């Protein structure tokens, strides 16, 4: 039963939807403000796929990316005995599922200290072995370049960056960022291993084949070959209205990296 709905209006999104609102403050620093408030008083416990999470209703996307539910569950099914790297891990959704699926070792990386504090709390909440799952605060590019210089490899790498192309006018530069991030991620993936890579930028995902083209370019940069094993979108509780194609904003692709 739904007891209440939390509505957090965004000036930017409301303008996109055609609402002419005279709001005093712009929200250019919205994500930064959300991170500062991540551990506010409005914290609730949720359970998904048998895993418990403490989430802040003031965090990014109201504290939890429910659209990745089925993709997180899938990660738990392929992680047994594997070494797993979760890039841009936020509060540890994919990392926790990997650990729950008996991964040998899990590393999560993010730039947000509040998010990582919640991630570590979630490890304790689920009685997971802290010796097998750890979280690091570092820029994704810096971490991956340093790991590559040490010739580190993981069996499974997850790349779920924030929205890099909020507008079509920045699509070209965003494509370059997606290509560079995924190229580094492929270099860290053991040959024959898996890279689960995501884009939540509708401008990127709604043009057929565009994201796959970016990934092929990333593979060429990394000197690797890739095959597509699985391609999904948001979970089934995110239905798409044919009259609103923008609802198909999420692409989640599992690649075998050779």
C-alpha positions, -999 to 999 in steps of 0.1 A, spaced: 0 0 0 13 34 -9 11 58 21 26 88 5 43 101 -27 74 123 -26 74 149 -54 106 168 -60 100 192 -88 130 199 -111 129 232 -130 148 217 -159 125 187 -163 93 206 -159 104 230 -186 110 201 -209 75 189 -202 61 223 -213 52 237 -178 59 274 -176 69 279 -140 84 310 -124 107 294 -99 133 316 -84 163 292 -82 177 272 -110 189 236 -102 222 234 -120 238 220 -88 209 197 -80 230 165 -79 256 180 -56 229 192 -32 213 158 -32 246 142 -22 250 166 7 216 156 20 219 119 13 220 110 49 192 132 60 164 122 84 141 108 57 158 74 55 138 42 49 146 6 46 136 -13 14 141 -49 3 147 -59 -33 156 -94 -45 162 -105 -9 187 -77 -2 180 -49 22 189 -13 15 188 19 36 179 47 12 175 84 16 145 99 0 165 130 -8 192 110 -26 196 108 -64 164 95 -81 146 96 -47 174 75 -32 172 43 -53 175 34 -90 145 9 -91 148 8 -129 178 -15 -126 161 -40 -104 161 -69 -129 197 -61 -141 210 -62 -105 193 -95 -99 209 -109 -131 244 -99 -118 238 -120 -87 232 -151 -110 266 -149 -127 289 -137 -98 296 -170 -80 333 -173 -75 340 -142 -97 360 -110 -91 336 -81 -96 342 -44 -101 312 -20 -98 321 14 -113 300 45 -104 284 22 -77 264 49 -58 250 31 -27 262 -4 -39 232 -19 -57 251 -40 -82 280 -47 -58 257 -60 -31 239 -83 -56 273 -96 -67 283 -103 -31 249 -119 -24 256 -141 -54 288 -154 -37 313 -134 -56 349 -141 -46 357 -104 -43 337 -72 -50 350 -36 -53 328 -6 -57 340 28 -68 322 62 -66 330 99 -60 303 105 -34 313 100 2 277 100 15 267 74 -10 296 52 -1 288 56 36 253 42 29 269 14 8 291 3 37 261 4 60 242 -18 35 270 -44 37 265 -46 75 227 -46 71 229 -77 49 255 -95 71 279 -97 41 316 -104 47 333 -70 47 365 -88 38 350 -96 4 333 -64 -5 349 -29 -3 341 6 -15 365 33 -27 361 70 -32 378 79 -64 371 93 -99 362 65 -122 387 74 -149 416 78 -125 408 45 -108 406 26 -140 438 41 -155 457 33 -123 442 -2 -122 452 -7 -159 487 4 -152 489 -23 -125 475 -49 -151 446 -56 -128 417 -76 -142 382 -85 -131 359 -113 -143 329 -90 -143 330 -52 -146 299 -30 -143 298 5 -157 268 25 -148 277 62 -151 253 91 -145 235 107 -174 262 120 -197 239 133 -225 210 151 -209 205 170 -242 209 160 -278 231 191 -284 258 175 -262 254 140 -276 287 142 -296 308 151 -266 289 126 -244 296 98 -270 333 105 -265 329 102 -227 310 69 -230 336 56 -254 365 65 -231 349 51 -200 339 18 -216 373 15 -233 390 16 -199 364 -8 -185 371 -33 -213 409 -31 -205 401 -41 -169 379 -70 -180 395 -104 -182 395 -119 -217 363 -140 -218 349 -120 -190 318 -98 -189 312 -61 -190 277 -49 -181 275 -13 -194 246 11 -191 234 44 -205 205 63 -189 208 91 -215 177 90 -237 194 110 -264 220 82 -266 197 51 -263 167 61 -284 186 62 -317 188 26 -328 224 12 -327 240 44 -315 252 31 -281 264 -2 -296 284 19 -321 300 37 -293 308 4 -276 324 -9 -308 345 22 -309 355 16 -273 365 -20 -281 387 -8 -309 404 17 -286 410 -10 -260 423 -35 -285 395 -59 -276 366 -77 -294 331 -78 -280 300 -98 -284 265 -88 -271 252 -115 -247 222 -96 -233 204 -63 -240 178 -49 -216 161 -17 -206 144 -7 -174 126 -32 -152 90 -43 -160 76 -19 -134 87 9 -158 63 3 -187 67 24 -219 39 43 -234 43 42 -272 32 78 -274 61 88 -251 92 71 -266 114 92 -242 103 66 -216 128 42 -232 158 60 -217 177 31 -202 199 7 -220 218 -21 -202 241 -43 -223 260 -73 -212 292 -78 -233 316 -107 -234 350 -91 -238 376 -111 -258 
